[in-house]
Amino acid sequence: MISITHPTARDMALYAVYLVVVIDIFASALSVPIMPFYVRTLCRCTSADVATSCEDPVCKQLGGATASLGFMFSSFAIAQLVSNAWLGPLSDAVGRKAILTLTLSGACLGAFASGLAPSFSWLVAARVFIGFCSGTMSTANAYIADISSLKERPAPTLTHPSPRPNSSPRPRLPVPLAPAPA
């Protein structure tokens, strides 16, 4: 258990990891409400859905500000998916703290670049960079597993592949199935 009144070194490490994850999630979510307006401004569109109303050639080719916004969010998500695949093995080789520091610093630089983007292409590049640096969740989970004892870890995740090991999503059949043909 984590102690709030008398924290140990392990508790402080857990607080730090939780803080890194909260900062990463908060930073990614903070830009979402203003992003449609920002993309429309960078694309220099007079209408949100009409491609011919955009001056930026990339936005015009994508089909307008709305499609460009979808492309930008999708590119972020794809970069995040790819980064989760290589950040895990990299954190095994380099160390969890180094990867957490690197990803949080990279996300900070990406957010700064995103705010100063002179064009839509630069904004997409900055968001892809932020996506690559957003793999803190898997590294944080691995770090928590490293500093937790076997007793503190949830038992179902260690012994059973499903979260509810003794339950079945389908009803039991009243009669047995026929044996498979040989």
Z-matrix of the N, CA and C atoms (Angstrom, degrees):
N
C 1 1.456
C 2 1.521 1 110.25
N 3 1.303 2 114.96 1 152.45
C 4 1.457 3 120.80 2 178.17
C 5 1.518 4 108.33 3 -91.88
N 6 1.326 5 116.54 4 132.31
C 7 1.452 6 121.52 5 179.52
C 8 1.526 7 109.42 6 -99.73
N 9 1.317 8 115.84 7 130.39
C 10 1.457 9 120.38 8 178.02
C 11 1.522 10 110.30 9 -89.29
N 12 1.318 11 116.93 10 -36.55
C 13 1.458 12 119.97 11 -176.37
C 14 1.527 13 113.41 12 -80.72
N 15 1.333 14 118.13 13 -36.40
C 16 1.463 15 122.38 14 179.49
C 17 1.527 16 109.56 15 -130.06
N 18 1.338 17 116.92 16 73.57
C 19 1.464 18 118.82 17 -175.69
C 20 1.534 19 111.99 18 -71.24
N 21 1.311 20 114.47 19 141.04
C 22 1.456 21 121.41 20 175.60
C 23 1.536 22 108.40 21 -92.41
N 24 1.317 23 116.53 22 179.41
C 25 1.463 24 120.35 23 177.50
C 26 1.528 25 110.22 24 -63.51
N 27 1.329 26 116.08 25 -36.77
C 28 1.460 27 120.71 26 177.50
C 29 1.525 28 111.05 27 -64.86
N 30 1.331 29 116.91 28 -42.03
C 31 1.461 30 120.91 29 177.51
C 32 1.529 31 111.35 30 -61.69
N 33 1.314 32 116.58 31 -41.42
C 34 1.464 33 120.58 32 179.09
C 35 1.531 34 110.75 33 -65.26
N 36 1.342 35 116.10 34 -36.80
C 37 1.467 36 119.76 35 176.66
C 38 1.529 37 110.38 36 -64.95
N 39 1.331 38 116.54 37 -40.69
C 40 1.471 39 119.70 38 177.32
C 41 1.522 40 111.44 39 -64.75
N 42 1.332 41 117.53 40 -41.24
C 43 1.461 42 120.22 41 177.02
C 44 1.526 43 110.56 42 -60.35
N 45 1.318 44 116.69 43 -41.99
C 46 1.469 45 120.63 44 179.94
C 47 1.530 46 111.21 45 -63.92
N 48 1.329 47 116.57 46 -42.63
C 49 1.467 48 120.07 47 179.15
C 50 1.526 49 110.38 48 -65.08
N 51 1.324 50 117.04 49 -43.86
C 52 1.464 51 119.93 50 178.28
C 53 1.522 52 110.72 51 -61.90
N 54 1.323 53 117.40 52 -39.15
C 55 1.454 54 121.24 53 179.08
C 56 1.526 55 111.30 54 -64.07
N 57 1.325 56 116.95 55 -42.02
C 58 1.478 57 120.58 56 178.08
C 59 1.528 58 110.21 57 -61.14
N 60 1.325 59 117.46 58 -43.71
C 61 1.464 60 120.73 59 -179.34
C 62 1.529 61 110.66 60 -66.68
N 63 1.325 62 117.52 61 -42.08
C 64 1.462 63 120.54 62 179.32
C 65 1.531 64 110.29 63 -64.07
N 66 1.330 65 117.65 64 -42.85
C 67 1.463 66 120.51 65 178.22
C 68 1.525 67 110.50 66 -61.90
N 69 1.323 68 116.99 67 -43.25
C 70 1.464 69 120.56 68 -179.19
C 71 1.525 70 111.48 69 -63.86
N 72 1.312 71 117.14 70 -46.03
C 73 1.471 72 120.63 71 -179.70
C 74 1.531 73 110.47 72 -67.59
N 75 1.317 74 116.29 73 -42.03
C 76 1.461 75 120.42 74 -180.00
C 77 1.524 76 110.98 75 -63.99
N 78 1.327 77 116.93 76 -41.94
C 79 1.461 78 120.38 77 -179.21
C 80 1.528 79 111.32 78 -65.70
N 81 1.328 80 116.38 79 -37.41
C 82 1.465 81 119.21 80 178.30
C 83 1.527 82 111.36 81 -69.93
N 84 1.309 83 116.92 82 -38.10
C 85 1.465 84 120.76 83 -176.53
C 86 1.529 85 112.82 84 -81.19
N 87 1.308 86 117.07 85 -21.62
C 88 1.463 87 120.47 86 -175.39
C 89 1.527 88 112.59 87 -65.66
N 90 1.319 89 117.08 88 -33.04
C 91 1.462 90 119.87 89 -176.28
C 92 1.525 91 113.60 90 -84.77
N 93 1.305 92 118.08 91 -11.86
C 94 1.471 93 120.84 92 -174.70
C 95 1.534 94 113.18 93 -60.53
N 96 1.328 95 121.34 94 -44.94
C 97 1.476 96 119.20 95 -177.38
C 98 1.533 97 114.35 96 -65.38
N 99 1.328 98 117.94 97 -30.78
C 100 1.461 99 119.03 98 -177.39
C 101 1.523 100 113.08 99 -94.18
N 102 1.315 101 117.92 100 -11.02
C 103 1.459 102 121.35 101 -174.01
C 104 1.534 103 113.92 102 -60.24
N 105 1.345 104 121.39 103 -39.14
C 106 1.476 105 118.70 104 177.68
C 107 1.532 106 112.98 105 -58.72
N 108 1.325 107 116.25 106 -39.42
C 109 1.465 108 119.95 107 -179.90
C 110 1.530 109 110.75 108 -71.73
N 111 1.318 110 115.97 109 -37.75
C 112 1.459 111 121.51 110 -179.79
C 113 1.532 112 110.69 111 -66.69
N 114 1.326 113 116.74 112 -43.29
C 115 1.469 114 120.54 113 178.92
C 116 1.526 115 110.18 114 -65.16
N 117 1.296 116 116.61 115 -42.26
C 118 1.473 117 119.75 116 179.49
C 119 1.527 118 111.11 117 -63.67
N 120 1.338 119 116.75 118 -35.65
C 121 1.458 120 120.71 119 177.71
C 122 1.529 121 110.98 120 -70.26
N 123 1.340 122 116.67 121 -44.83
C 124 1.467 123 119.91 122 -179.58
C 125 1.527 124 112.04 123 -66.87
N 126 1.327 125 116.62 124 -35.09
C 127 1.468 126 120.26 125 178.57
C 128 1.526 127 111.82 126 -77.54
N 129 1.333 128 115.95 127 -13.76
C 130 1.461 129 122.51 128 -177.80
C 131 1.529 130 110.57 129 55.24
N 132 1.341 131 113.96 130 53.04
C 133 1.468 132 121.54 131 -179.51
C 134 1.524 133 110.22 132 -97.78
N 135 1.313 134 116.43 133 140.53
C 136 1.462 135 120.41 134 174.47
C 137 1.520 136 110.99 135 -89.97
N 138 1.335 137 116.94 136 -23.62
C 139 1.456 138 122.57 137 177.27
C 140 1.524 139 108.08 138 -129.44
N 141 1.317 140 116.97 139 148.84
C 142 1.462 141 120.39 140 -175.64
C 143 1.525 142 112.75 141 -74.21
N 144 1.322 143 118.56 142 -32.98
C 145 1.460 144 120.64 143 -172.20
C 146 1.529 145 115.37 144 -108.68
N 147 1.294 146 118.21 145 -12.43
C 148 1.460 147 120.31 146 -176.21
C 149 1.523 148 109.32 147 -91.88
N 150 1.321 149 116.76 148 119.54
C 151 1.462 150 121.37 149 -176.31
C 152 1.522 151 112.02 150 -66.59
N 153 1.304 152 117.10 151 -32.68
C 154 1.466 153 119.18 152 -177.54
C 155 1.520 154 112.54 153 -72.42
N 156 1.328 155 117.53 154 -12.48
C 157 1.462 156 120.01 155 -179.65
C 158 1.522 157 112.43 156 -85.15
N 159 1.344 158 118.08 157 -2.10
C 160 1.465 159 122.11 158 -178.66
C 161 1.522 160 110.50 159 -97.38
N 162 1.326 161 115.89 160 136.46
C 163 1.461 162 120.90 161 177.06
C 164 1.521 163 112.04 162 -86.40
N 165 1.323 164 117.97 163 -29.49
C 166 1.464 165 121.18 164 -179.85
C 167 1.531 166 108.78 165 -69.71
N 168 1.344 167 117.97 166 128.81
C 169 1.473 168 119.09 167 -176.41
C 170 1.527 169 113.91 168 -65.52
N 171 1.326 170 117.92 169 -32.72
C 172 1.466 171 120.03 170 179.21
C 173 1.524 172 109.98 171 -68.53
N 174 1.308 173 117.08 172 -45.03
C 175 1.468 174 120.51 173 178.42
C 176 1.523 175 111.29 174 -63.71
N 177 1.322 176 115.83 175 -38.55
C 178 1.464 177 120.20 176 178.73
C 179 1.530 178 110.08 177 -63.55
N 180 1.332 179 116.77 178 -42.46
C 181 1.466 180 120.63 179 -179.61
C 182 1.529 181 111.75 180 -69.22
N 183 1.342 182 116.87 181 -33.83
C 184 1.466 183 120.06 182 179.11
C 185 1.527 184 112.65 183 -73.51
N 186 1.323 185 117.80 184 -23.05
C 187 1.456 186 119.82 185 177.05
C 188 1.501 187 115.01 186 113.63
N 189 1.310 188 119.50 187 20.68
C 190 1.451 189 122.19 188 177.05
C 191 1.519 190 112.63 189 113.70
N 192 1.319 191 115.59 190 -179.42
C 193 1.455 192 121.30 191 -174.89
C 194 1.532 193 112.33 192 -68.31
N 195 1.329 194 117.31 193 -36.89
C 196 1.464 195 120.32 194 -178.56
C 197 1.523 196 110.96 195 -66.31
N 198 1.314 197 117.09 196 -46.10
C 199 1.464 198 120.58 197 177.79
C 200 1.521 199 110.95 198 -66.45
N 201 1.319 200 117.33 199 -35.75
C 202 1.460 201 121.28 200 178.10
C 203 1.522 202 110.92 201 -65.39
N 204 1.327 203 116.09 202 -38.23
C 205 1.461 204 120.05 203 176.81
C 206 1.523 205 110.71 204 -63.89
N 207 1.312 206 116.82 205 -43.52
C 208 1.463 207 120.38 206 176.94
C 209 1.514 208 112.15 207 -62.37
N 210 1.334 209 117.03 208 -40.26
C 211 1.464 210 121.64 209 177.18
C 212 1.524 211 110.77 210 -62.27
N 213 1.332 212 116.77 211 -42.86
C 214 1.465 213 120.68 212 -178.81
C 215 1.532 214 111.06 213 -65.07
N 216 1.325 215 117.80 214 -44.96
C 217 1.466 216 120.51 215 178.67
C 218 1.528 217 111.30 216 -66.67
N 219 1.315 218 117.16 217 -37.34
C 220 1.467 219 120.53 218 178.32
C 221 1.520 220 111.48 219 -66.74
N 222 1.315 221 117.23 220 -40.38
C 223 1.466 222 119.87 221 179.47
C 224 1.519 223 110.67 222 -65.19
N 225 1.331 224 117.73 223 -36.26
C 226 1.466 225 121.57 224 175.37
C 227 1.527 226 110.27 225 -62.33
N 228 1.324 227 116.53 226 -46.30
C 229 1.469 228 120.70 227 -177.62
C 230 1.528 229 111.65 228 -66.03
N 231 1.319 230 117.43 229 -39.24
C 232 1.464 231 120.49 230 178.97
C 233 1.530 232 110.29 231 -66.81
N 234 1.332 233 116.58 232 -41.07
C 235 1.470 234 119.79 233 177.23
C 236 1.524 235 110.80 234 -63.72
N 237 1.308 236 117.58 235 -37.94
C 238 1.462 237 121.32 236 177.50
C 239 1.525 238 110.73 237 -65.82
N 240 1.306 239 117.70 238 -40.46
C 241 1.462 240 121.93 239 178.10
C 242 1.524 241 110.80 240 -63.04
N 243 1.321 242 116.65 241 -44.79
C 244 1.468 243 120.94 242 179.37
C 245 1.529 244 110.82 243 -65.41
N 246 1.326 245 117.07 244 -41.20
C 247 1.467 246 119.42 245 -177.18
C 248 1.525 247 112.34 246 -66.86
N 249 1.322 248 117.41 247 -31.99
C 250 1.468 249 119.05 248 178.25
C 251 1.522 250 111.57 249 -64.39
N 252 1.331 251 116.93 250 -27.22
C 253 1.462 252 120.09 251 179.87
C 254 1.524 253 112.41 252 -74.02
N 255 1.320 254 118.52 253 -33.25
C 256 1.466 255 119.25 254 -177.58
C 257 1.515 256 114.27 255 -103.12
N 258 1.332 257 118.92 256 -15.81
C 259 1.463 258 119.60 257 178.94
C 260 1.523 259 112.32 258 -73.78
N 261 1.326 260 117.79 259 -30.23
C 262 1.461 261 120.24 260 178.15
C 263 1.518 262 112.69 261 -62.73
N 264 1.339 263 118.18 262 -56.14
C 265 1.468 264 118.92 263 176.82
C 266 1.529 265 113.26 264 -62.77
N 267 1.331 266 116.62 265 -33.70
C 268 1.460 267 118.91 266 178.09
C 269 1.526 268 111.47 267 -66.69
N 270 1.340 269 116.72 268 -36.85
C 271 1.467 270 118.94 269 177.85
C 272 1.523 271 111.52 270 -70.38
N 273 1.348 272 117.58 271 -26.45
C 274 1.466 273 120.05 272 173.72
C 275 1.520 274 110.57 273 -67.41
N 276 1.330 275 116.49 274 -38.15
C 277 1.464 276 120.69 275 -176.57
C 278 1.528 277 112.65 276 -81.72
N 279 1.324 278 117.31 277 -43.06
C 280 1.463 279 121.07 278 -173.26
C 281 1.531 280 112.07 279 -93.02
N 282 1.309 281 116.85 280 -36.98
C 283 1.461 282 121.44 281 -176.93
C 284 1.511 283 110.80 282 126.43
N 285 1.317 284 115.97 283 145.63
C 286 1.469 285 121.12 284 -175.86
C 287 1.530 286 112.20 285 -68.57
N 288 1.337 287 116.51 286 -43.44
C 289 1.463 288 119.22 287 -177.87
C 290 1.522 289 111.17 288 -63.62
N 291 1.315 290 116.85 289 -39.88
C 292 1.464 291 120.20 290 -179.94
C 293 1.523 292 110.91 291 -64.36
N 294 1.323 293 117.31 292 -40.93
C 295 1.466 294 120.61 293 179.86
C 296 1.522 295 110.81 294 -69.03
N 297 1.326 296 117.68 295 -41.23
C 298 1.465 297 120.23 296 177.89
C 299 1.526 298 110.57 297 -61.95
N 300 1.320 299 116.95 298 -41.83
C 301 1.463 300 120.81 299 178.33
C 302 1.527 301 110.92 300 -66.18
N 303 1.324 302 115.87 301 -44.02
C 304 1.458 303 120.68 302 -179.49
C 305 1.525 304 111.76 303 -63.92
N 306 1.318 305 117.74 304 -45.04
C 307 1.461 306 120.10 305 -178.03
C 308 1.524 307 111.85 306 -68.36
N 309 1.324 308 117.33 307 -38.82
C 310 1.462 309 119.43 308 178.80
C 311 1.530 310 110.69 309 -68.62
N 312 1.331 311 117.41 310 -39.43
C 313 1.470 312 120.99 311 176.66
C 314 1.528 313 110.58 312 -65.57
N 315 1.324 314 116.39 313 -41.89
C 316 1.458 315 120.13 314 178.19
C 317 1.517 316 112.26 315 -63.88
N 318 1.326 317 116.86 316 -40.57
C 319 1.465 318 119.92 317 177.73
C 320 1.527 319 110.85 318 -64.70
N 321 1.321 320 116.85 319 -35.44
C 322 1.470 321 121.06 320 177.22
C 323 1.526 322 110.34 321 -65.27
N 324 1.327 323 117.13 322 -45.79
C 325 1.471 324 120.62 323 177.29
C 326 1.527 325 111.43 324 -62.93
N 327 1.322 326 116.46 325 -40.99
C 328 1.455 327 120.60 326 178.49
C 329 1.517 328 112.45 327 -64.00
N 330 1.323 329 116.99 328 -39.31
C 331 1.465 330 120.33 329 178.13
C 332 1.528 331 110.60 330 -66.38
N 333 1.320 332 115.95 331 -38.69
C 334 1.468 333 120.46 332 176.69
C 335 1.530 334 110.00 333 -63.46
N 336 1.332 335 116.81 334 -45.61
C 337 1.471 336 121.07 335 178.11
C 338 1.520 337 111.21 336 -64.68
N 339 1.317 338 116.83 337 -36.00
C 340 1.461 339 121.31 338 178.48
C 341 1.529 340 110.56 339 -63.61
N 342 1.314 341 115.93 340 -40.35
C 343 1.463 342 119.87 341 179.43
C 344 1.513 343 113.70 342 -69.71
N 345 1.333 344 116.94 343 -27.33
C 346 1.458 345 121.05 344 -178.62
C 347 1.528 346 113.46 345 -102.55
N 348 1.307 347 117.42 346 12.51
C 349 1.469 348 121.48 347 -176.02
C 350 1.526 349 110.52 348 -62.17
N 351 1.350 350 117.00 349 125.69
C 352 1.462 351 119.20 350 179.14
C 353 1.534 352 113.67 351 -82.82
N 354 1.343 353 117.17 352 -16.48
C 355 1.461 354 120.04 353 -179.21
C 356 1.525 355 109.39 354 -146.77
N 357 1.319 356 115.01 355 170.81
C 358 1.462 357 120.10 356 179.51
C 359 1.524 358 111.25 357 -63.97
N 360 1.319 359 118.02 358 -37.73
C 361 1.471 360 121.04 359 179.20
C 362 1.526 361 111.31 360 -61.94
N 363 1.313 362 116.40 361 -40.62
C 364 1.468 363 119.85 362 177.08
C 365 1.523 364 110.98 363 -66.60
N 366 1.318 365 116.75 364 -36.97
C 367 1.461 366 120.41 365 177.99
C 368 1.526 367 110.79 366 -63.94
N 369 1.327 368 117.44 367 -44.03
C 370 1.467 369 120.60 368 178.18
C 371 1.521 370 109.97 369 -62.96
N 372 1.327 371 117.67 370 -42.46
C 373 1.466 372 120.71 371 178.75
C 374 1.525 373 110.96 372 -61.93
N 375 1.327 374 117.14 373 -41.61
C 376 1.465 375 120.54 374 178.39
C 377 1.528 376 111.16 375 -66.17
N 378 1.332 377 117.10 376 -40.64
C 379 1.471 378 120.22 377 179.56
C 380 1.526 379 111.36 378 -68.68
N 381 1.333 380 118.18 379 -34.81
C 382 1.465 381 120.77 380 175.33
C 383 1.529 382 109.36 381 -65.49
N 384 1.324 383 117.14 382 -41.17
C 385 1.460 384 120.79 383 177.20
C 386 1.528 385 110.80 384 -61.77
N 387 1.331 386 116.98 385 -42.89
C 388 1.467 387 120.46 386 176.62
C 389 1.527 388 110.11 387 -62.35
N 390 1.325 389 116.92 388 -40.13
C 391 1.462 390 120.63 389 177.90
C 392 1.517 391 111.82 390 -61.16
N 393 1.345 392 117.02 391 -41.32
C 394 1.456 393 120.10 392 177.26
C 395 1.521 394 111.74 393 -65.09
N 396 1.317 395 116.42 394 -28.19
C 397 1.471 396 120.18 395 -179.17
C 398 1.523 397 112.46 396 -93.57
N 399 1.313 398 118.87 397 7.30
C 400 1.463 399 121.32 398 -176.19
C 401 1.525 400 113.66 399 -98.05
N 402 1.302 401 117.70 400 21.20
C 403 1.456 402 120.25 401 -179.76
C 404 1.508 403 113.59 402 -89.23
N 405 1.318 404 117.50 403 32.72
C 406 1.466 405 119.88 404 -176.88
C 407 1.524 406 112.50 405 -72.34
N 408 1.319 407 117.40 406 -26.22
C 409 1.468 408 119.76 407 -175.35
C 410 1.522 409 111.95 408 -64.12
N 411 1.322 410 117.84 409 -46.88
C 412 1.468 411 119.79 410 -179.05
C 413 1.520 412 111.15 411 -67.84
N 414 1.319 413 117.31 412 -39.02
C 415 1.467 414 120.57 413 177.96
C 416 1.520 415 110.42 414 -67.44
N 417 1.315 416 117.31 415 -39.18
C 418 1.472 417 120.66 416 178.21
C 419 1.528 418 110.84 417 -64.68
N 420 1.328 419 117.17 418 -41.94
C 421 1.473 420 119.84 419 177.30
C 422 1.519 421 111.23 420 -62.26
N 423 1.315 422 117.10 421 -40.64
C 424 1.461 423 120.49 422 178.56
C 425 1.530 424 110.81 423 -65.88
N 426 1.325 425 117.24 424 -39.23
C 427 1.466 426 120.59 425 178.87
C 428 1.527 427 110.96 426 -66.03
N 429 1.323 428 116.00 427 -41.18
C 430 1.475 429 119.84 428 178.22
C 431 1.522 430 109.94 429 -63.73
N 432 1.329 431 117.03 430 -40.17
C 433 1.465 432 119.97 431 177.17
C 434 1.524 433 111.29 432 -65.14
N 435 1.337 434 116.74 433 -34.30
C 436 1.463 435 120.74 434 178.90
C 437 1.520 436 112.54 435 -64.95
N 438 1.337 437 117.12 436 -38.72
C 439 1.463 438 119.14 437 -174.71
C 440 1.527 439 113.19 438 -97.75
N 441 1.317 440 117.70 439 1.77
C 442 1.464 441 121.50 440 178.74
C 443 1.523 442 109.63 441 -99.54
N 444 1.312 443 114.85 442 144.46
C 445 1.464 444 119.08 443 175.91
C 446 1.524 445 109.26 444 -78.75
N 447 1.315 446 116.51 445 165.46
C 448 1.466 447 120.35 446 179.91
C 449 1.524 448 111.68 447 -62.21
N 450 1.336 449 117.63 448 -31.89
C 451 1.468 450 121.08 449 179.19
C 452 1.526 451 111.80 450 -66.70
N 453 1.341 452 116.01 451 -33.40
C 454 1.468 453 119.82 452 -177.06
C 455 1.522 454 112.85 453 -79.65
N 456 1.288 455 117.25 454 -20.49
C 457 1.459 456 120.32 455 179.91
C 458 1.524 457 109.80 456 -75.66
N 459 1.318 458 118.06 457 147.33
C 460 1.469 459 119.72 458 179.19
C 461 1.523 460 110.87 459 -65.34
N 462 1.309 461 116.19 460 128.90
C 463 1.464 462 121.20 461 -177.09
C 464 1.526 463 113.79 462 -63.64
N 465 1.317 464 121.46 463 -42.27
C 466 1.469 465 119.32 464 -177.96
C 467 1.528 466 113.62 465 -60.10
N 468 1.314 467 118.33 466 -32.73
C 469 1.456 468 119.08 467 -178.15
C 470 1.524 469 111.56 468 -74.52
N 471 1.324 470 118.22 469 -18.77
C 472 1.459 471 120.43 470 179.82
C 473 1.523 472 112.37 471 -88.35
N 474 1.319 473 117.64 472 -31.15
C 475 1.461 474 119.66 473 -173.15
C 476 1.520 475 114.32 474 -110.31
N 477 1.320 476 118.38 475 -21.66
C 478 1.465 477 121.13 476 -175.35
C 479 1.523 478 110.08 477 -128.29
N 480 1.321 479 117.01 478 140.93
C 481 1.463 480 118.86 479 179.32
C 482 1.521 481 113.69 480 -74.85
N 483 1.328 482 118.27 481 -19.71
C 484 1.458 483 120.04 482 -179.46
C 485 1.520 484 109.80 483 -105.50
N 486 1.332 485 117.17 484 153.75
C 487 1.465 486 119.34 485 -179.97
C 488 1.528 487 113.40 486 -67.71
N 489 1.323 488 117.59 487 -25.51
C 490 1.464 489 120.99 488 178.67
C 491 1.522 490 107.65 489 -121.39
N 492 1.336 491 117.77 490 89.51
C 493 1.461 492 120.29 491 -169.71
C 494 1.520 493 115.81 492 -66.63
N 495 1.318 494 119.17 493 -28.76
C 496 1.461 495 120.48 494 -174.84
C 497 1.522 496 112.96 495 -103.71
N 498 1.302 497 116.62 496 13.81
C 499 1.462 498 118.98 497 179.99
C 500 1.520 499 109.64 498 -117.56
N 501 1.273 500 115.33 499 160.75
C 502 1.449 501 120.64 500 179.87
C 503 1.520 502 108.15 501 -131.04
N 504 1.325 503 119.20 502 136.50
C 505 1.464 504 119.76 503 179.93
C 506 1.522 505 112.89 504 -73.02
N 507 1.321 506 117.98 505 -16.92
C 508 1.464 507 120.47 506 -179.72
C 509 1.532 508 109.50 507 -107.59
N 510 1.320 509 117.86 508 151.59
C 511 1.461 510 119.20 509 177.76
C 512 1.530 511 110.79 510 -70.25
N 513 1.299 512 115.84 511 152.75
C 514 1.469 513 121.30 512 177.47
C 515 1.524 514 109.44 513 -71.89
N 516 1.323 515 115.55 514 140.60
C 517 1.456 516 119.76 515 178.82
C 518 1.532 517 109.50 516 -78.63
N 519 1.343 518 117.70 517 139.42
C 520 1.469 519 119.40 518 -179.15
C 521 1.531 520 112.73 519 -71.79
N 522 1.321 521 117.25 520 -23.89
C 523 1.476 522 119.59 521 -179.74
C 524 1.526 523 108.62 522 -122.37
N 525 1.309 524 117.29 523 148.39
C 526 1.469 525 118.08 524 179.45
C 527 1.516 526 111.23 525 -70.25
N 528 1.317 527 115.23 526 151.10
C 529 1.462 528 119.91 527 177.00
C 530 1.511 529 110.57 528 -75.28
N 531 1.316 530 116.72 529 154.66
C 532 1.461 531 121.23 530 177.90
C 533 1.514 532 109.22 531 -67.76
N 534 1.328 533 117.43 532 147.30
C 535 1.465 534 119.37 533 179.16
C 536 1.528 535 110.26 534 -65.79
N 537 1.328 536 115.01 535 152.27
C 538 1.460 537 120.80 536 -179.42
C 539 1.525 538 109.03 537 -68.12
N 540 1.346 539 117.89 538 142.92
C 541 1.461 540 120.38 539 179.07
C 542 1.531 541 110.54 540 -65.44
N 543 1.324 542 115.36 541 145.87
C 544 1.455 543 120.28 542 -177.85
C 545 1.496 544 113.26 543 -86.73
